[in-house]
Amino acid sequence: MPPIVDPANERLKDQWKCVNGHWLRCSFSKRLLASFMEGFKGEIDRESGRNTDLVEEVMLQYAGTAYVGVIEWWIKNGMPYPPRVIAKQVGALLGRTL
């Protein structure tokens, strides 16, 4: 699994608060999505047979956008849970998917 980006970082927190949603989606989210998708490539379970009929690109897009979406939701809603809680929750969900 790729390293967790720590959105609690004060500089990053300020960027999320100060810029409009368009920049957020077009710049930060795209880079974050690309990073996660690259990191998830080695995580897809092909050995159990449960993902054999699924296209890798679709799986990566699904998992990556879910991960980015949760991070965006978490920050936009004032980070209602500690970073470790979010990381554990998303990790468990991705483990069920990939």
C-alpha positions in Angstrom: 0.0 0.0 0.0 1.4 3.5 -0.8 2.3 5.7 2.1 -0.5 7.7 3.6 -0.4 11.4 2.8 -0.8 13.2 6.1 -3.4 15.9 5.5 -3.0 17.0 9.0 0.2 18.7 7.9 -0.5 22.4 8.5 0.8 23.7 5.1 -1.5 21.2 3.3 -4.4 22.0 5.6 -4.0 25.7 4.7 -3.9 24.9 1.0 -7.1 22.9 1.2 -8.8 25.7 3.1 -7.5 28.6 0.9 -7.9 27.3 -2.6 -11.2 26.8 -4.5 -12.6 23.3 -5.3 -11.6 23.6 -8.9 -7.9 23.7 -8.2 -8.3 21.0 -5.6 -9.8 18.6 -8.1 -7.6 19.5 -11.0 -4.2 19.6 -9.4 -3.9 18.0 -6.0 -6.5 15.2 -6.5 -5.1 14.2 -9.9 -1.6 13.9 -8.5 -2.8 12.0 -5.4 -4.9 9.7 -7.6 -2.0 8.9 -9.9 0.2 8.2 -6.9 -2.3 5.9 -5.3 -3.1 4.0 -8.5 0.6 3.4 -9.1 1.0 2.2 -5.5 -2.0 -0.1 -5.7 -0.7 -2.0 -8.8 1.2 -4.5 -6.8 -1.7 -5.0 -4.3 -4.3 -6.6 -6.6 -5.1 -10.1 -5.5 -4.9 -12.3 -8.6 -4.0 -15.5 -6.8 -7.3 -16.2 -5.0 -9.2 -16.0 -8.2 -11.6 -13.4 -7.0 -10.3 -10.7 -9.4 -9.5 -12.7 -12.4 -12.5 -11.3 -14.5 -11.8 -7.7 -13.5 -9.7 -5.3 -15.6 -6.7 -4.0 -13.7 -7.2 -0.4 -14.9 -10.8 -0.4 -13.7 -9.8 -1.8 -10.3 -7.1 0.8 -9.9 -9.4 3.6 -10.9 -12.1 2.4 -8.5 -9.7 2.0 -5.5 -7.8 5.2 -6.2 -10.9 7.4 -6.6 -12.4 5.9 -3.5 -9.3 6.6 -1.5 -9.0 10.2 -2.8 -12.7 10.8 -2.2 -12.4 9.8 1.4 -9.4 12.1 2.0 -11.3 15.0 0.3 -14.4 14.3 2.4 -12.3 14.0 5.6 -10.6 17.4 5.0 -13.6 19.2 3.8 -15.5 18.1 6.9 -12.9 19.4 9.3 -11.0 16.2 9.8 -13.5 14.6 12.2 -11.3 11.6 12.9 -7.6 11.3 13.6 -5.4 10.5 10.6 -4.6 7.0 12.0 -8.3 6.2 12.2 -8.9 7.2 8.5 -5.8 5.3 7.4 -7.0 2.2 9.2 -10.5 2.4 7.9 -9.6 3.1 4.3 -6.9 0.4 4.4 -9.5 -2.2 5.6 -11.9 -1.2 2.9 -9.2 -1.4 0.2 -8.2 -4.8 1.5 -11.7 -6.0 0.7 -11.6 -4.5 -2.8 -8.1 -5.3 -4.1 
